[in-house]
Amino acid sequence: MTLELAGLQVVTLDPGSPQVVRTDDTEMFVLPLSGATSVEVATPTGEHVAAFELAGRTSVFAGVSDFCYVGRDSTLTLTSTAGAEVALPSARCESRRSPAYGTATGVPVETRGAGPATREVRNFGVPGVWDDADRLMCCELVTPPGNWSSYPPHKHDVTDPCSVANEEIYYYRIAGRDQVTPSREGFGLHRTYTGPEHAAAGLEELDVLVEVRDGDVLEVPYGYHGPCVAAPGYPMYYLNVLAGHGRERSMAFCDDPAHSWVRNTWGSPT
């Protein structure tokens, strides 16, 4: 199933070897996953627009990174002196916004959930934190070993009582035994499913429960998603990429009513 609006590329930069990326009809964040990255932004005809030096990080499990935003109809040249891995979350859009830099220290980090559903959320590209985007919304989550994330299961689609409809991408990284270095050794679980309201709306049934390993990508066009479960011993990271057709960017969601009571036991609205 291919999403209409939300997209994601992950680029590996060899030391000193530039890569050119064209945004075409999408806006993007340039988010280092590991390593420092230089970003040059130009028009499609080659006119220089902006340049950014992203300090990056050693691993997504090591902490928050700085990043930059680039608008549609841009040509990017990405370079890394020592090598890097970069995520390029994107959304198809109509409005062309100016490129801009986001500091790591400016990213709000919160603890969400409680008990075995506790996880860390890094809100670098969400409404209210990053407002100069047309459709694109992004955040990072880190789930401790053995914990559940994206719980209770929730949806943001065209079915009642949702106020917004967003497509979503989950990009997973799983740390190995040292708890920092991504590795295919560890694993987690991802769940996506639909309810009777989706069938009533004419949407195809979704019933997905899959093992995820480092580097895996899951698309969520609609339906309830969650939980995302980290296996004991292996921290789980995922990058959420969201985009919707609405005039206002919003990450509003609706819990699966069968499990929403769990949220009320946490003593907070998260």
N, C-alpha and C positions, 0 to 999 in steps of 0.2 A: 504494500500500500504506500503510495507516494503522497507526501503532504503538498498542499497547494502553496502555502506561504512560508512556513518555517524551514530552515535549512542549516546544514553544518558541514564544514570541511575541517579536517585536521591535517596540518602541514608539518612535515619533518624537514628542518633546514640543516643541510650539511655545513660544516664550518667554512665561512667565506664564500659560499655559493648562493647568490640571490635567487629568489623565486618571485615571479610576477603573478599577481592575482587580480582579476577584473571583477568588480562588484556587479556590473551590468545593472539589472533592475532591482538589486537588493541593497539594503544597508547591512553593515557588519560591525561586530566588535572584533578586535584583535586581542586575544587573551593568551599570554604565554602559559603553557602547561609546565614547561621546564626550560631553563636557559634564558638569556637576555636576547632581545630582538630589536633591530632597527627597522622602522617603518617609514617609507617615503610614499606620500600620497600625491597623485597627479591626476589631471583630467584625461579623458580617453585620447586626446591629441598630444599628450605629453607635457602640458603646462604644469609646473610645480605648484602644489597647493599647500602642503604641510609636511613636517617630518617629526617623528617621535622616537625617543630612545626608551625602550621598555626594559626595566631592570629584571623583570621576571622573578623566578623562584627556582629552587632545585627540584621541587616536586609539588604536585597539587596537595599532597599531604603535609607539606612543610609550612604552609600558610597562604595568605592572600597575596595576589599579584597586582601590580599596576596593569593598565590596559589602555586601549584607545578605541574610539568610535570613528567609522568612516561612512560617508553617505553613498547613495547609489551613483552610478555612472562615474566611478573612480577607478584608477589603476594603482595598485599597491605593489611596491617592491619591498620584499621582506628579506633581511639579511641578518645573520648571526655569526659573530667572530668565532665562538667556541661550539656552535651547534645549538639547536633549540627545537622544541616541539610546540606548535601554536594551534590553538583552536580558533576557528572563524565561524561563530554562530551568526546566522543571517535571517533576514525576513524580506520578502518581496514588498515593495512599498511604492508610493506615488511621489512623495515629497523628498527632495534632496536636501539633506541637512549638512552643516559644516562639520569637518573633522574636529575631534577634541580628545584631550588626554584625561585619563582618570587615575588618580593616585591610589596606591594600596592603602595608605592611611585614611583615605576618605571612604573606604568601603565599610558599611555597617555590618557587623558580625553579631548574630544572635543565637542563643540556644533555644531550640523549639522542642515542644513535646515534654515528656516526663518519663522517668524510669527507663524501661527497655525501649521506649520510643523516643528517647532523647537523641537529637542530632544538631549539628552546627550548620547554620545557614549564612552564606556570604552574599549579601544583597547588592552586588555591584551594578547591575543593569536593570533594576526594577523601577516602576513608576514611583515618584516621590524621592528617589535617589538619583536616577539618571532620567531626566525628563526631555532631553533633546534628541529624541528618536521618534520615528513615525509609527512603526508597529513593533519593533523588536524589543523583547524583554528577556532578561537572563539572570540567573543566580546560580551559585554553586552550593552543594550540600556535602557534608562529610558525616558519615554514619559510623559510630564506633563499632568494633567487632561484636557480633551477636545482637546488635540493636535493629529495630525496625524504623523505617523512614517512610515519608509520604503516607502517613497513617494518622487518622482514619482514611480509608480510600476516599477519593474525591473526584469531582468532574468539573469541567468548565466547557460546556458545549451547548447545542441549540435546544436541549430538552429542559423542561421546567424542573426546578425553579431557577435555573441559572440566568444570571444577568448579562454574562458575556460568553462568547464562544471562542476558545483558543485552541489551536493546534499546539502540540508539545513534543519535544525531543528529549530523551534521556541519553546522555553520553557517559558511560561508566568507566571509571578507573578503580582497580582493586590493588591495594598494597600487599606486598609479600610479608615474610616473617619479620623483617625489620620494621614494619609498620609505616614505612616512608616510601620505599622504592616500588613503583608499579610492577606487577608480576602476573602472569597467567596462572600461577599456582593457586591463588585464592579464587573465591567465587561468591556470588550472591544470588538472590532471586528477585524477579520482577513480575508483577501481576497487573493485567489490564482486562476489564470485563465490562459488559453492558447489562442493563436492567430492562424491565418490561417497558419503561418509558422510551427507551431507544428503539425498540421494535415498533412501538406505536407511532414513532416519528419516521418510520421507514428506513432506519439505519441498520446496516448489516450487523449481525451479532459478532461480538468480540469475546473471546475466552482464551486468554493468554496467561500461562504461568511458565516462565522460562528461567533456566540458569543463565546468569550473566557473568562474564569474565572480563579481564582488563581490556579496554578498547571497544567493547560492544556498544551498539547503538540501538535504541528502541524508539519507534515512532508511536505517538498516541494521537490519532486524528480526532477521537471523541471517546466517551465512555469513562468509567471509573478507573483510576490508576492508583496503585498502592495495594499492599505494602511493597517497599523495596527493602529486602532483608540482607544484612551483612552476615556472612557466616562467621562463627566464632574464630578468632585468631586473625581475621582479615578486615581491616578498615575499608569502607566503601566510599568512593567519591562519585558524584554525578553532576554534570552540567545540565541545567534545565534551559532549554531554548523555547520560547513561546511567541506566538504571533496570532493575531485575530483580525477579523474584518471590521470591527467596531471603530468608530471615530476616535474613541478614547482608549488608550492603553490601560488595561486592567488585568490583574491576576486574581480577580474574585473567583471563588470556587464554592461548590456545594458538596458537603459530605454525603456518603452513602448513609441514608437514614438508619440502616440496620446497625451501624457502628458509630454514629455520631455521639452517642451517649458517653463514649470513652473520653472524648475531648473534655467533657464537663467534669471528669474526675481529676483533671490535671491542675485545677485551681487557677488557670490563666487562659486567655483567649487564643493562645498559639496552637 
